Amino acid sequence: MTIAMFGVGALNALDVFFVTDNLGIDASWLGTLGGVFGIGSVIGAVIATAAASKFGAARMFWTGMVRLGVVMIAYSRMTYLPAATWCWLWRASRCR
């Protein structure tokens, strides 16, 4: 959990540059992306709780890491705010 939070902290710091350079919008949208990440975290916690007993922790971990990597690559290439917001939501919900 601590390592995952370290990664999220690094991404939050880099999102300032992502929002202004890649998306080409004002940095004030960082609050919106942060809120979307919070919503995704709650959704992910609910999904993980329900799925842990069905799939097992090890399987959930490695499939989650693979999906997270794919989404991170897609997120890094976004140039449109709604698409980036959806990607951020999906990424947050899969961090569990």
Solvent accessible surface area in square Angstrom, and as a share of the most:
residue,aa,sasa,rsa
1,M,165,0.74
2,T,112,0.65
3,I,152,0.77
4,A,46,0.35
5,M,103,0.46
6,F,158,0.66
7,G,30,0.29
8,V,16,0.09
9,G,38,0.36
10,A,45,0.35
11,L,49,0.24
12,N,72,0.37
13,A,63,0.48
14,L,107,0.53
15,D,8,0.04
16,V,60,0.34
17,F,129,0.54
18,F,21,0.09
19,V,0,0.00
20,T,54,0.31
21,D,108,0.56
22,N,59,0.30
23,L,15,0.08
24,G,58,0.56
25,I,47,0.24
26,D,95,0.49
27,A,40,0.31
28,S,84,0.54
29,W,106,0.37
30,L,49,0.24
31,G,57,0.55
32,T,61,0.35
33,L,2,0.01
34,G,41,0.40
35,G,39,0.38
36,V,21,0.12
37,F,32,0.13
38,G,34,0.33
39,I,101,0.51
40,G,0,0.00
41,S,20,0.13
42,V,99,0.57
43,I,72,0.36
44,G,1,0.01
45,A,44,0.34
46,V,99,0.57
47,I,77,0.39
48,A,19,0.14
49,T,107,0.62
50,A,75,0.58
51,A,19,0.15
52,A,45,0.35
53,S,109,0.70
54,K,157,0.67
55,F,91,0.38
56,G,30,0.29
57,A,82,0.64
58,A,81,0.63
59,R,132,0.48
60,M,36,0.16
61,F,133,0.55
62,W,147,0.52
63,T,35,0.20
64,G,3,0.03
65,M,88,0.39
66,V,88,0.50
67,R,100,0.37
68,L,34,0.17
69,G,33,0.31
70,V,95,0.55
71,V,14,0.08
72,M,47,0.21
73,I,119,0.60
74,A,41,0.32
75,Y,8,0.03
76,S,49,0.32
77,R,183,0.67
78,M,40,0.18
79,T,102,0.59
80,Y,145,0.55
81,L,30,0.15
82,P,74,0.47
83,A,36,0.28
84,A,0,0.00
85,T,29,0.17
86,W,148,0.52
87,C,2,0.01
88,W,2,0.01
89,L,52,0.26
90,W,57,0.20
91,R,3,0.01
92,A,0,0.00
93,S,11,0.07
94,R,54,0.20
95,C,24,0.15
96,R,103,0.38
